[in-house]
Amino acid sequence: MKPAREIRLTMPTTRFAVAASIPITVTYLNQSTERLTFRDPAKTWEVGLSVTARDGTVSRVQFGRIFRQDRGEMSRMVLEDADEIRLEPGKEYAFDCDIGQRWPELFPAGFYRLQVNDRTDDEHTLLTNEIDIAVVFAAQSVDRLLEIVVDEAAPLASRQYAAEWIGRIYAPFSVHLFQPTEAQKLADQEMMAVTTAWWRAHRGTTEMKEKIDAINAAAGVDQVSLK
């Protein structure tokens, strides 16, 4: 017997650059003869993404977010509000998410298998189809990594990931991301200026192309081209 809800995963392509956009669309289909009511899956902790690397390592994240709510001197973490979705028989509801921008640290150069799961029903977990993707390191990756590492609104894990990957092409790179002092902030600003100038000077050189090719070869994606 088919479940009342079916979920599908679709993507516009399967080749992406490190730190670039990786857009997905998750579609819910009402296969029953009655209206279905459920919380917006894009904003709930019961709906998540599984990312399986070629070595079998699995990373799991949830689409729901947690926000800090301040009331006077009191502060607490609250779950994101999720609207109620009403889906008529035979109708579809879809949401989009750029998983490359939201969780860049999940996608270093390599091959991955993606699947979305919905665990709102304790007795039956809904699973989408699986999609295999390839992620390669490219010059455009560095441009984006430089943006992420200075974005104070980005999660610490994403900024640490960006700093690590910048360091792979520019060994002197080092910044203080966790509660930096004023002196460290000034040092970081100088480091960013120096690194950005260095990248502009070396971006299109043969040496840089060879370094990027070596990174992709080590990840096994050297034969993958971006379209």
N, C-alpha and C positions, 0 to 999 in steps of 0.2 A: 504493500500500500504506500503510495507516495505521500510525503509530508505535505501539510497545507501550504508551506512556504518552500520555495526553491530559490537558491542564490547562485548567481553566476559572476565570474570575474572576467573582465575584458581589459585589454591594453592596446594603445595605438601602434606600438612596436615592441620588439623584445631586445633592443640594443640601446644601451645607455652609457653616459659618461659618469665617472665618479663625481659625486657632489651635485650632479645636474638633476633636472626634474625626472621623476619616474611616476607618471600619472596612471592611476588605475580607476576603473569604474566597477562598482559592486551593485548588481541589480537583484532586487527581490521580486519574485513572481508569486501571486496568489493563485494556487492551483485548486483551491477549495470552491465550494458553492456558496460560501458565506463571506461576509466582510471580515477582514483580519485587522486587528488593532495591536500595534506594538510601538515601543519607544524607538525614536530615530536611531538606527544602528550606527550612524556616523558619530554619535555622541554617547555611546554606552560602553561600559567596561566589559560587557558580555560578548562583544563582537571584536575580533582581533585579527591580526595578520601573522601568519607563520612564514618565516624566511629560512629555507634550508640550503645551506652551502653544499658544494660538491663533496666535501669531506664528511657530510652527514650532520654537521653542527646545525642546530635549530635555534633561531631567535624568535621570540614571540612578543608582540606589542599589542596594546589595546587602542581602539580609536577614541575612546572617551578621554577627556582631559581633567586635570585637577587644577583648581585655581585657589589663590590665596584671597581670603575675604577678611578685610580689616573693619572692625567696629570699635571705634574709640581706641582703647588700649588693648583690646582683645583681637587676636588674629587666629584664624583657623583655615584649614584646607577643605574645600568643598568640591563635590563632583559637578561636572558640567551639566546644565539643564538639558534634557532631551525632550523635544516635542513629541506628541503622540501622532503616529502615522496611521491613517485609516486607508486600507487597501481593498478595493472592491474585487469580486471574483474575476479572474482573468487579467487583471491589471498589474502593472509593474511600478516599482519605485526604485530609483537609482540614486546613489551618491558617489561623488568623486573625491579622491584624495591623492595628493602628490606625496607619495611615500619617500621619494628621494629627498625632498626638501624638509619633510617633517622628521625623518630618521636617517640622515646621511650616513651616520656611523654604522648602519646595518649593511651598507653596500660598498665595501672596498672592491678593488678590481677582482673579478672572478665570475663564476657561474652560480645562479641561484634558482630555486624553485619556490614560487609564491602560491599561497592558498589563504583564503579568508574563511574564518570559522565563526559561527554564531552559537553561543552557549546559553541563550536566554531560556531555553527549555532544558531542565535538568535531566530529562529522560531521553532527549534526542538532540545531538549536536548536528547542526547544519554545516555542510562543507561545500565550498565552491569547487569548480574545476581547478586543476593546477596549471600554472604557466611557468615555463623555463625562460630565464632572461640571462643576458650577458652584460657585464659592466666593465668598461675599459677606462684606463687613466688617459686623459687627454689634456691638451693645453688649456682648454676651456674649464677643466676641472680646477686648475690652479686659480684662475680668476674667481671662481665661486668659493673656493676654500679660503681665500684671502678675505672675502666678505663675511663668511661664517665666523672666522676666528675673532673678529672685532665686534660681532653682533652680541651685545650684552643681553639681549632678549632671547637669544638662542639657548637651548639646554646646554649645561656644562659638558655633557658627554659629546654633543655635536661639536663644540668648540675645541675640545681636547682632540677629537678625531681630526679636525681640520688642521690643528697645529702639528699633529703627528705626520700627516701626509705632506704638508708644506716642507717639513724637515727632511722628507725623503728626496726632495729635489734641491733643497738649499740647507745643507747641514748646519750652518751657524744659527738657524732659526730657533728661537726660544722665547716664550712669553709666559707671564704669570696670570693664570686664569682664575685661580681661587683666592678670593679676598686679597687682592694685591694692595700693597701700601702705595702711598702717593709717589714715592721714589720709583717703585716698580712700574707704576702706570706710565711715568715719564720714560722709563727705559723701554717699555713695550711700544710706546708711540714711536720712539726712535728706531726700534727694531722693525716695526711695520713699514716705516718710510724707507729704510735701507733695503728691506726685502722686496718691496714693491718696485723700487727703482732697479734692483737687480733683475727682477722678473721681466720688466719691460725691455731691458737690454739683452736678455738671453732667450726670450720666449721663442723666437723663430730660428734659433741657431741649430746647426747640425748636432752639436754636443747635447743640447736639450732634447732633441728628437731621439737621440740614441738612449738617453737616460730614461725617457718615457717608454720607449720600446722595451728596455730592459725590465722595467717595472711590470709591464703587461706580460712579458715572456715568463717572468717568475710566477705570475698569477695564472698562466696558461691561457690567456685571452689575446695573445699576440696575433692570432689569425682572424680576430673579430674586427670588423670595420664599422664605424658609425655611419648611418645613412642620413 
